[in-house]
Amino acid sequence: MPRTSDRAWRVFEELTAAFDAGGEGGTAHAGQGWFASLSNTPNGELNVCGLTARADRQSADELIDLLGADQPAIVFTSGALTAAARAPLLGAGFELAETAEPLMRCGQPPAVAAAPFRVAPATRESDVELAIDVTAEAHRVDRSLLAASIGIGARSDGREVWLAWDGEEAVSALWLAREGGTIGVMEMMTPKRHQRRGAGRCLLTGALTATWDATIAEAVLLATPAGRGLYESVGFVAVDEALTCVRGLDDDVLGAIGQATSRHGPVRGR
């Protein structure tokens, strides 16, 4: 596995620990080849875990021991892993999503997209509340869970929330986290009724360019299938094709991120 991928996984682990585990009751854990950044809420999208390129079957067993038999979670697993290393997750009730969600990196700020939207940081408490509203609608996640998890983290040092505005209406939300010289694109959500208008592109490029100062060396993210094309078009490159294992995610959430929703039990043999 290329050294770039190893570094990207380490940085992503640090970012998720601060972002996904930064709310009420959040906890962060790590072991050899695995990490878990848990909001400890009953929503898998807010319990973010990973098996990196250095993981093996024991790594998966340790992660499962932490999560228990029924904790909803999403586990991003490196595309470099063998099926045997990933197998314990499938045996514990996780399902393997059909489409890879790549770990991506960008080494320079993107060109700002021209679009009829105003892009600005959420500097007021009311703006953060709007960002939670937009994210909840787009992501099909209960608003109260977002408010108690990533909504609290948004007020911490190194965290920023940005909005794209169409007049007086917030139409897209972007959640950033910064650790050292890296910007993490943690969430970017546009409700379906506002998609296909360029708001996400305008928001992503505008916010990254404004945030990217001389101390920043890179930006990283894990792309959903729905967002991959956009990220590639502004300069992000996949450094690992992560295969995603999910437990406790309903079809609404999977559909919102572009994953297939007609699942009939675990998909094996990948």
N, C-alpha and C positions, 0 to 999 in steps of 0.2 A: 504494500500500500504506500503510495507516495507520501513524502514527508508533509506536503501541503495538506493532505487529508487528515493526518494525525493532528496537526496544529489546529485545523478547523474544528475537529471534534472537541479538542481540549477547550478551545475558546467558547464553543457553543455550550459545553457543559457549564462553564462559569457564568455565561449569560443566562441560561435557564434557571440556575440556582438563585440568581438575584431576581429574576423576573417572575417565574412561575411559582416559586416558593416564598415570595416576598410579602404575601398577604397574611391575613389572620389565620393562624394555625398551620402555616406553610412550613415545610421541612425539606432539607436538601441532604442527599445521601450519595455516596460514591464508593466503588470498589474497583478491583482490577478489571478494566474493560467495560464497566457499566456505570451509569449514574441515574439518579431519580430526583427530579425537582417537583415536589408534590404540593399542591394546594390543599390536599386531603379533603376535597369536595367530592360529591358524587357525580362528577363529570369527567370523563376520560380526557377530553381536550385540555383540561386544566391540571392534569397530572402527567407531566412530560418526562419520559425516560429514554435512555439510549443504551444500545450495545454497540460499542465502537469497533473499529477494525482489529483491536487487540483482544476482543472478547472471545471466550470459548464457552463450552457447555456449563462449566462451573460458574462463569459470570452470569449466565441466564438463570441458573438455579438460585444464586444469591439474590438476584433481583426479584425473582418470584417469591422467595422467602420474605422479602421486605413487603411486597405488595399484598401478600396473602391470597386467599381464594377468591375474593370478590371485589377488590379495589378496581374501579374503572380506571383505565390508563391507556396512554398511547406510547408505544415503544418504537423509536426509530432504530433500525438495525442496519449496520454497514453492509453495503452490497458485497464486501469482501468476505463476509462470513460464510461458512459452510452451512448446509441445511442442518447438520447435526448440532451446531452451536445454537441455532435458532429453535430447534425442536422442542425444548422444554417450555417455551412460551405457548406453542400450539397445544401442548399437552395440558396446559393450565387454563385453557379456555380462551386464549387469544386467537384472533383470526388475522391472516396475512392479507393485507389490502392488495388489490390487483395492480395498481400503478405505482411506480417508484416515486418517492418524494426526495429529490436530490438535496444534499448539503451543498450550498453554493457560496462562492466567494467573489468579491469584486475588489480590485486593487486601486481604483481611482473613482472620484465622484462622477456620476453620470451627467450627460448633457441635460439641461433643464428642458422639459417638454412644454411646448406652447399649447395652452388650452384655456378656455374661458372659465377658469376656476381660481379662486383666491386660496393660497396655501399659507397656513400660519400655525405656529405652535399653540397648544392649549395652555395658555398662561393663567386663565381664570378657572376657579373651581367649577363654574357652570360649563366651561368648555370640556373639562374632563368628563363631566356627567354626560354631555352630549356624545363624546367619544365612546363611552360605555354603551349608550343607547344604540349608536350606529353599529358597533361591534356585535352586540347581542342580536340585533335584527339580521345582520348579514351572516353570522356564524351559527345561528339557531341555538344559542346558548342562553340559559336563564340569566337575566340581567343581575339578579341579586348575587349569583355566584361570581360573576365578573367583578362586581363592585367590591366584594370581599376578598378578592384575590389580586388580579392584575390591576384593578382599580386603585388599590392601596399602594402597590408598587410604583405606580405612576408618579407618586408624590416623593419618591426617594431620589437621592443623589444619583446622577448618571442615567436617569430615566427621562424620556421625553415622549409626549403625545402630540401628534400633529393632525390637523384636519384640513380637508379640502371643502371649500364653501362654494355653493351655487347661490349667489345672493345672500340671503339670511339663513339658508338651510345647509347644515353639515351633511355632506353626501358620501364621505369616505374618511376612514380613520387609520392612522399609522402609529404603532407603538414601537419605540426604539429603546434600546438599552446600550450603555457604553461601559466597557471594561478595558482599561488601559488604552491601547491604540486601535481598538476594534469597536465598530458600531454593529450592534445586532439588530436586524429587522425582525422583531419578535412576532408581530401581528400586523397584517394590513387587510382591512375589510371594507368592502363596498356593498351595500345592500343591492339585491337583484334589480330593484326598480331604478337604480342609478348606474347600473353597469353598461358597458359598451359606449361610454361617452368620453372616456379619457381621463376621468377623475383620478383613478388609481395611479396611472402613469404620471400625471401632473403632480400628485401628492408625493409619490416616492422620489422622483427626481428632484423636486424642489426641496424637500426636507433633507435628503442626503447631502445635496450640494450646500445647503445652508449650515448643516451640522459639521461638515467635513473640514476641519481646520488642519493646521500643520502637524498636529500631534497624531492624526489618524492615518493608519497604514492600510486599513482594509475594512470592508463590511462583509458580514456573513449572514446566512439565513438558511432555513429549511423550507423549500418551496412546496406548496401544494400542487397537485396536477393542474388545477385551475389557474394558478398564478405563474407557472413555470415559463410560459412563453413571454410574459411581460418581463420577468426578471432577466431572461436571456437577452431580450431586445435592448436592455439598458446597460448591459455589460457584465452581468453575473455569469460565472462559469461553474458547472458542476464539478466538484472534487470527489464526490462519492454518491453513488446511486442508492440511497437508503431505501430499504424495504420496510414498510410500516406494519407493525402488529398492533391490533386494537382489541380492547375489551371494554364493553359497556358503552360503545358509541352507537347511537341510533342512526337510521337512514337519513334523517334530516341533516345531521351534522356531516355525514359522509358526502351527501350530495352537495352541500354548501362548499366543500373544498375540492370537489371534482372527482371524488372516488366513486367507483361503482357501488350501487346500493342493493343489487339483486344477489345477495350473498346467501349461500345455503351451507353454512358450516365452514370450517377452516379450509383455506386453500393451501394445499400441501405440495411438496416436491419442487419448490422454487429455489 
